[in-house]
Amino acid sequence: QLQASGGGLVQSGGSLRLSCAASGRSFSDNGMGWFRQAPGKERESVSTISGIGGNTYYADSVKGRFTIFRDNAKNTVYLQMNSLEADDTAIYYCAARPFTSIATTRAYYTYWGRGTQVTVSS
């Protein structure tokens, strides 16, 4: 089970940190990802991280602004979002896959959290 939190309303240029807490054992066996879905758009990959955290991926639209990291001792993955823009407004979902490697396609993720709303006002 995945529980995402940390969303909210922020002004353009501001920051938010999303958290996703996972239940269960062997969290480090799971590659993790953050996806987002804006109104009227398909869900897209934002950032993913391997089980140990050595490999990461960022969508071009968030490179240099977002940072994904994880604390396997706390079974939690984070997404630090800086310099937020109006186009970042979306529901953000965390997801887990049953392999340690990263993947950027949503089809490779088995478990999904309920999502947390991020709204950036311009």
Backbone as JSON Lines, residues from 0, in Angstrom:
{"i":0,"aa":"Q","n":[0.84,-1.19,0.0],"ca":[0.0,0.0,0.0],"c":[0.88,1.24,0.0]}
{"i":1,"aa":"L","n":[0.49,2.21,-0.82],"ca":[1.26,3.45,-0.95],"c":[0.39,4.62,-0.53]}
{"i":2,"aa":"Q","n":[0.98,5.51,0.25],"ca":[0.26,6.69,0.72],"c":[1.07,7.93,0.39]}
{"i":3,"aa":"A","n":[0.56,8.71,-0.54],"ca":[1.24,9.95,-0.95],"c":[0.7,11.12,-0.14]}
{"i":4,"aa":"S","n":[1.59,12.06,0.15],"ca":[1.19,13.25,0.89],"c":[2.12,14.41,0.51]}
{"i":5,"aa":"G","n":[1.76,15.6,0.97],"ca":[2.62,16.75,0.76],"c":[2.15,17.72,-0.3]}
{"i":6,"aa":"G","n":[1.09,17.38,-1.0],"ca":[0.58,18.3,-2.0],"c":[-0.05,19.53,-1.36]}
{"i":7,"aa":"G","n":[-0.4,20.49,-2.2],"ca":[-1.03,21.69,-1.69],"c":[-1.04,22.78,-2.73]}
{"i":8,"aa":"L","n":[-1.36,23.98,-2.27],"ca":[-1.41,25.16,-3.13],"c":[-0.17,25.99,-2.88]}
{"i":9,"aa":"V","n":[0.53,26.35,-3.95],"ca":[1.75,27.12,-3.82],"c":[1.82,28.12,-4.96]}
{"i":10,"aa":"Q","n":[2.48,29.22,-4.73],"ca":[2.65,30.21,-5.79],"c":[3.76,29.79,-6.74]}
{"i":11,"aa":"S","n":[3.67,30.29,-7.94],"ca":[4.72,30.03,-8.93],"c":[6.08,30.43,-8.37]}
{"i":12,"aa":"G","n":[7.06,29.56,-8.57],"ca":[8.38,29.79,-8.03],"c":[8.61,29.15,-6.67]}
{"i":13,"aa":"G","n":[7.54,28.66,-6.07],"ca":[7.64,28.07,-4.74],"c":[8.07,26.61,-4.79]}
{"i":14,"aa":"S","n":[8.07,25.98,-3.61],"ca":[8.54,24.61,-3.48],"c":[7.55,23.76,-2.68]}
{"i":15,"aa":"L","n":[7.57,22.5,-2.97],"ca":[6.83,21.51,-2.21],"c":[7.65,20.23,-2.16]}
{"i":16,"aa":"R","n":[7.46,19.45,-1.12],"ca":[8.07,18.13,-1.05],"c":[6.97,17.1,-0.89]}
{"i":17,"aa":"L","n":[6.88,16.2,-1.82],"ca":[5.94,15.1,-1.75],"c":[6.6,13.91,-1.08]}
{"i":18,"aa":"S","n":[5.81,13.17,-0.34],"ca":[6.28,11.95,0.3],"c":[5.37,10.8,-0.09]}
{"i":19,"aa":"C","n":[5.93,9.63,-0.16],"ca":[5.14,8.43,-0.43],"c":[5.63,7.33,0.49]}
{"i":20,"aa":"A","n":[4.78,6.97,1.43],"ca":[5.13,5.94,2.4],"c":[4.58,4.6,1.92]}
{"i":21,"aa":"A","n":[5.41,3.59,1.98],"ca":[5.01,2.27,1.53],"c":[4.94,1.31,2.71]}
{"i":22,"aa":"S","n":[3.96,0.47,2.68],"ca":[3.86,-0.56,3.7],"c":[4.43,-1.85,3.13]}
{"i":23,"aa":"G","n":[4.77,-2.76,4.01],"ca":[5.32,-4.02,3.56],"c":[6.82,-4.1,3.76]}
{"i":24,"aa":"R","n":[7.36,-5.21,3.34],"ca":[8.79,-5.45,3.55],"c":[9.56,-5.28,2.26]}
{"i":25,"aa":"S","n":[10.85,-5.27,2.37],"ca":[11.74,-5.26,1.22],"c":[11.48,-4.08,0.29]}
{"i":26,"aa":"F","n":[11.33,-2.91,0.86],"ca":[11.07,-1.71,0.07],"c":[12.17,-1.48,-0.95]}
{"i":27,"aa":"S","n":[13.38,-1.83,-0.61],"ca":[14.5,-1.6,-1.52],"c":[14.44,-2.5,-2.75]}
{"i":28,"aa":"D","n":[13.57,-3.48,-2.77],"ca":[13.38,-4.33,-3.95],"c":[12.51,-3.67,-5.0]}
{"i":29,"aa":"N","n":[11.93,-2.54,-4.66],"ca":[10.98,-1.88,-5.56],"c":[11.55,-0.62,-6.19]}
{"i":30,"aa":"G","n":[11.56,-0.59,-7.52],"ca":[11.75,0.68,-8.17],"c":[10.52,1.53,-7.93]}
{"i":31,"aa":"M","n":[10.71,2.82,-7.74],"ca":[9.6,3.71,-7.41],"c":[9.5,4.83,-8.43]}
{"i":32,"aa":"G","n":[8.29,5.34,-8.61],"ca":[8.12,6.41,-9.56],"c":[7.08,7.41,-9.11]}
{"i":33,"aa":"W","n":[7.24,8.63,-9.59],"ca":[6.23,9.67,-9.43],"c":[5.66,9.98,-10.82]}
{"i":34,"aa":"F","n":[4.36,9.98,-10.89],"ca":[3.64,10.31,-12.11],"c":[2.69,11.45,-11.79]}
{"i":35,"aa":"R","n":[2.22,12.11,-12.81],"ca":[1.24,13.17,-12.59],"c":[0.21,13.17,-13.72]}
{"i":36,"aa":"Q","n":[-0.95,13.68,-13.37],"ca":[-2.03,13.77,-14.36],"c":[-2.73,15.1,-14.18]}
{"i":37,"aa":"A","n":[-2.64,15.91,-15.22],"ca":[-3.33,17.2,-15.24],"c":[-4.71,17.02,-15.86]}
{"i":38,"aa":"P","n":[-5.64,17.92,-15.59],"ca":[-6.99,17.79,-16.15],"c":[-6.95,17.71,-17.67]}
{"i":39,"aa":"G","n":[-7.63,16.69,-18.2],"ca":[-7.71,16.54,-19.64],"c":[-6.48,15.95,-20.3]}
{"i":40,"aa":"K","n":[-5.51,15.55,-19.49],"ca":[-4.28,15.0,-20.04],"c":[-4.04,13.59,-19.52]}
{"i":41,"aa":"E","n":[-3.19,12.87,-20.22],"ca":[-2.84,11.53,-19.78],"c":[-1.84,11.59,-18.62]}
{"i":42,"aa":"R","n":[-1.83,10.52,-17.86],"ca":[-0.86,10.43,-16.77],"c":[0.53,10.28,-17.37]}
{"i":43,"aa":"E","n":[1.46,11.06,-16.86],"ca":[2.82,11.05,-17.4],"c":[3.84,10.8,-16.3]}
{"i":44,"aa":"S","n":[4.96,10.25,-16.71],"ca":[6.04,10.0,-15.78],"c":[6.76,11.3,-15.47]}
{"i":45,"aa":"V","n":[7.03,11.52,-14.21],"ca":[7.75,12.7,-13.77],"c":[9.18,12.34,-13.38]}
{"i":46,"aa":"S","n":[9.3,11.34,-12.53],"ca":[10.62,10.95,-12.05],"c":[10.55,9.54,-11.48]}
{"i":47,"aa":"T","n":[11.63,8.79,-11.66],"ca":[11.67,7.43,-11.12],"c":[13.04,7.18,-10.49]}
{"i":48,"aa":"I","n":[13.07,6.18,-9.61],"ca":[14.31,5.88,-8.89],"c":[14.41,4.39,-8.67]}
{"i":49,"aa":"S","n":[15.62,3.87,-8.75],"ca":[15.83,2.45,-8.57],"c":[15.75,2.08,-7.08]}
{"i":50,"aa":"G","n":[15.76,0.78,-6.83],"ca":[15.54,0.28,-5.48],"c":[16.54,0.78,-4.45]}
{"i":51,"aa":"I","n":[17.79,0.85,-4.86],"ca":[18.82,1.33,-3.94],"c":[19.01,2.84,-4.07]}
{"i":52,"aa":"G","n":[18.5,3.4,-5.13],"ca":[18.57,4.84,-5.32],"c":[19.71,5.3,-6.21]}
{"i":53,"aa":"G","n":[20.44,4.33,-6.78],"ca":[21.59,4.73,-7.58],"c":[21.24,5.28,-8.95]}
{"i":54,"aa":"N","n":[20.1,4.91,-9.46],"ca":[19.67,5.37,-10.79],"c":[18.39,6.17,-10.68]}
{"i":55,"aa":"T","n":[18.36,7.27,-11.4],"ca":[17.17,8.11,-11.41],"c":[16.86,8.56,-12.83]}
{"i":56,"aa":"Y","n":[15.62,8.94,-13.01],"ca":[15.15,9.47,-14.3],"c":[14.29,10.7,-14.02]}
{"i":57,"aa":"Y","n":[14.41,11.69,-14.89],"ca":[13.56,12.88,-14.81],"c":[13.01,13.21,-16.18]}
{"i":58,"aa":"A","n":[11.75,13.54,-16.22],"ca":[11.19,14.07,-17.46],"c":[11.87,15.39,-17.78]}
{"i":59,"aa":"D","n":[12.0,15.69,-19.06],"ca":[12.67,16.92,-19.47],"c":[12.04,18.16,-18.84]}
{"i":60,"aa":"S","n":[10.75,18.11,-18.65],"ca":[10.03,19.27,-18.13],"c":[10.36,19.6,-16.68]}
{"i":61,"aa":"V","n":[10.96,18.65,-15.96],"ca":[11.24,18.9,-14.54],"c":[12.73,18.83,-14.21]}
{"i":62,"aa":"K","n":[13.55,18.51,-15.18],"ca":[14.98,18.42,-14.93],"c":[15.52,19.74,-14.39]}
{"i":63,"aa":"G","n":[16.34,19.62,-13.36],"ca":[16.92,20.8,-12.75],"c":[16.03,21.46,-11.72]}
{"i":64,"aa":"R","n":[14.77,21.04,-11.64],"ca":[13.85,21.63,-10.67],"c":[13.38,20.62,-9.64]}
{"i":65,"aa":"F","n":[13.22,19.37,-10.05],"ca":[12.72,18.33,-9.15],"c":[13.87,17.37,-8.81]}
{"i":66,"aa":"T","n":[13.78,16.82,-7.6],"ca":[14.74,15.81,-7.16],"c":[13.99,14.67,-6.49]}
{"i":67,"aa":"I","n":[14.27,13.46,-6.94],"ca":[13.68,12.28,-6.33],"c":[14.73,11.62,-5.45]}
{"i":68,"aa":"F","n":[14.32,11.18,-4.29],"ca":[15.23,10.44,-3.43],"c":[14.4,9.54,-2.53]}
{"i":69,"aa":"R","n":[15.07,8.61,-1.89],"ca":[14.34,7.65,-1.06],"c":[15.12,7.35,0.21]}
{"i":70,"aa":"D","n":[14.38,6.97,1.23],"ca":[14.94,6.53,2.49],"c":[14.4,5.13,2.74]}
{"i":71,"aa":"N","n":[15.17,4.13,2.41],"ca":[14.68,2.76,2.51],"c":[14.46,2.33,3.97]}
{"i":72,"aa":"A","n":[15.15,2.96,4.89],"ca":[14.93,2.64,6.3],"c":[13.54,3.09,6.75]}
{"i":73,"aa":"K","n":[12.99,4.09,6.07],"ca":[11.66,4.61,6.41],"c":[10.61,4.18,5.4]}
{"i":74,"aa":"N","n":[11.0,3.35,4.44],"ca":[10.05,2.91,3.4],"c":[9.36,4.1,2.73]}
{"i":75,"aa":"T","n":[10.13,5.11,2.42],"ca":[9.54,6.33,1.89],"c":[10.35,6.85,0.71]}
{"i":76,"aa":"V","n":[9.64,7.32,-0.3],"ca":[10.25,7.99,-1.44],"c":[9.73,9.42,-1.47]}
{"i":77,"aa":"Y","n":[10.59,10.33,-1.88],"ca":[10.26,11.75,-1.85],"c":[10.41,12.37,-3.23]}
{"i":78,"aa":"L","n":[9.72,13.46,-3.44],"ca":[9.92,14.27,-4.63],"c":[10.0,15.72,-4.18]}
{"i":79,"aa":"Q","n":[11.2,16.26,-4.22],"ca":[11.4,17.66,-3.89],"c":[11.17,18.48,-5.14]}
{"i":80,"aa":"M","n":[10.23,19.39,-5.09],"ca":[9.86,20.18,-6.25],"c":[10.15,21.65,-5.99]}
{"i":81,"aa":"N","n":[11.06,22.2,-6.74],"ca":[11.44,23.6,-6.62],"c":[11.07,24.36,-7.88]}
{"i":82,"aa":"S","n":[11.05,25.66,-7.78],"ca":[10.75,26.53,-8.93],"c":[9.5,26.06,-9.65]}
{"i":83,"aa":"L","n":[8.47,25.82,-8.88],"ca":[7.23,25.29,-9.45],"c":[6.6,26.27,-10.42]}
{"i":84,"aa":"E","n":[5.99,25.71,-11.44],"ca":[5.34,26.49,-12.49],"c":[3.87,26.07,-12.58]}
{"i":85,"aa":"A","n":[3.08,26.91,-13.21],"ca":[1.66,26.61,-13.35],"c":[1.44,25.28,-14.06]}
{"i":86,"aa":"D","n":[2.31,24.95,-15.01],"ca":[2.17,23.69,-15.75],"c":[2.44,22.46,-14.89]}
{"i":87,"aa":"D","n":[2.96,22.67,-13.7],"ca":[3.17,21.54,-12.79],"c":[1.89,21.15,-12.04]}
{"i":88,"aa":"T","n":[0.86,21.94,-12.2],"ca":[-0.41,21.65,-11.55],"c":[-0.97,20.32,-12.03]}
{"i":89,"aa":"A","n":[-1.21,19.42,-11.1],"ca":[-1.69,18.08,-11.44],"c":[-1.92,17.29,-10.16]}
{"i":90,"aa":"I","n":[-2.51,16.14,-10.33],"ca":[-2.53,15.16,-9.25],"c":[-1.27,14.32,-9.41]}
{"i":91,"aa":"Y","n":[-0.53,14.19,-8.34],"ca":[0.72,13.44,-8.36],"c":[0.51,12.09,-7.68]}
{"i":92,"aa":"Y","n":[0.95,11.05,-8.37],"ca":[0.81,9.69,-7.89],"c":[2.18,9.06,-7.7]}
{"i":93,"aa":"C","n":[2.31,8.3,-6.65],"ca":[3.51,7.48,-6.53],"c":[3.15,6.04,-6.91]}
{"i":94,"aa":"A","n":[4.13,5.33,-7.4],"ca":[3.91,3.97,-7.87],"c":[5.13,3.12,-7.58]}
{"i":95,"aa":"A","n":[4.9,1.84,-7.45],"ca":[5.98,0.89,-7.17],"c":[5.94,-0.24,-8.18]}
{"i":96,"aa":"R","n":[7.1,-0.75,-8.5],"ca":[7.18,-1.89,-9.39],"c":[7.95,-3.0,-8.69]}
{"i":97,"aa":"P","n":[7.69,-4.25,-9.05],"ca":[8.28,-5.38,-8.32],"c":[9.7,-5.72,-8.78]}
{"i":98,"aa":"F","n":[10.4,-4.71,-9.29],"ca":[11.79,-4.88,-9.69],"c":[12.58,-3.68,-9.21]}
{"i":99,"aa":"T","n":[13.86,-3.87,-9.03],"ca":[14.67,-2.78,-8.48],"c":[15.02,-1.73,-9.51]}
{"i":100,"aa":"S","n":[14.98,-2.09,-10.78],"ca":[15.4,-1.16,-11.82],"c":[14.34,-0.08,-12.03]}
{"i":101,"aa":"I","n":[14.76,1.01,-12.67],"ca":[13.81,2.08,-12.96],"c":[13.06,1.77,-14.25]}
{"i":102,"aa":"A","n":[11.91,2.38,-14.38],"ca":[11.11,2.28,-15.59],"c":[10.31,3.57,-15.73]}
{"i":103,"aa":"T","n":[10.15,4.03,-16.94],"ca":[9.47,5.3,-17.14],"c":[8.05,5.14,-17.66]}
{"i":104,"aa":"T","n":[7.66,3.92,-17.95],"ca":[6.33,3.66,-18.5],"c":[5.4,3.18,-17.39]}
{"i":105,"aa":"R","n":[4.25,3.78,-17.3],"ca":[3.32,3.45,-16.21],"c":[2.93,1.98,-16.21]}
{"i":106,"aa":"A","n":[2.94,1.32,-17.36],"ca":[2.53,-0.09,-17.44],"c":[3.45,-1.01,-16.64]}
{"i":107,"aa":"Y","n":[4.65,-0.54,-16.35],"ca":[5.59,-1.37,-15.6],"c":[5.45,-1.22,-14.1]}
{"i":108,"aa":"Y","n":[4.5,-0.43,-13.67],"ca":[4.27,-0.22,-12.23],"c":[3.01,-0.95,-11.8]}
{"i":109,"aa":"T","n":[3.15,-1.7,-10.74],"ca":[2.07,-2.57,-10.29],"c":[1.19,-1.93,-9.22]}
{"i":110,"aa":"Y","n":[1.81,-1.17,-8.34],"ca":[1.11,-0.63,-7.18],"c":[1.07,0.89,-7.3]}
{"i":111,"aa":"W","n":[-0.1,1.44,-6.99],"ca":[-0.32,2.88,-7.11],"c":[-0.93,3.44,-5.84]}
{"i":112,"aa":"G","n":[-0.48,4.63,-5.47],"ca":[-1.11,5.35,-4.39],"c":[-2.3,6.14,-4.9]}
{"i":113,"aa":"R","n":[-3.0,6.8,-4.01],"ca":[-4.23,7.51,-4.37],"c":[-3.99,8.88,-4.95]}
{"i":114,"aa":"G","n":[-2.82,9.41,-4.85],"ca":[-2.53,10.71,-5.43],"c":[-2.68,11.86,-4.46]}
{"i":115,"aa":"T","n":[-1.93,12.91,-4.75],"ca":[-2.02,14.13,-3.95],"c":[-2.04,15.32,-4.91]}
{"i":116,"aa":"Q","n":[-2.9,16.27,-4.64],"ca":[-3.1,17.4,-5.55],"c":[-2.03,18.46,-5.34]}
{"i":117,"aa":"V","n":[-1.42,18.88,-6.43],"ca":[-0.49,20.0,-6.41],"c":[-1.07,21.09,-7.32]}
{"i":118,"aa":"T","n":[-1.25,22.26,-6.77],"ca":[-1.78,23.38,-7.52],"c":[-0.8,24.54,-7.41]}
{"i":119,"aa":"V","n":[-0.36,25.03,-8.56],"ca":[0.58,26.14,-8.61],"c":[-0.13,27.34,-9.21]}
{"i":120,"aa":"S","n":[-0.22,28.39,-8.44],"ca":[-0.89,29.59,-8.92],"c":[0.13,30.53,-9.56]}
{"i":121,"aa":"S","n":[-0.26,31.12,-10.68],"ca":[0.66,32.02,-11.4],"c":[0.47,33.47,-10.99]}
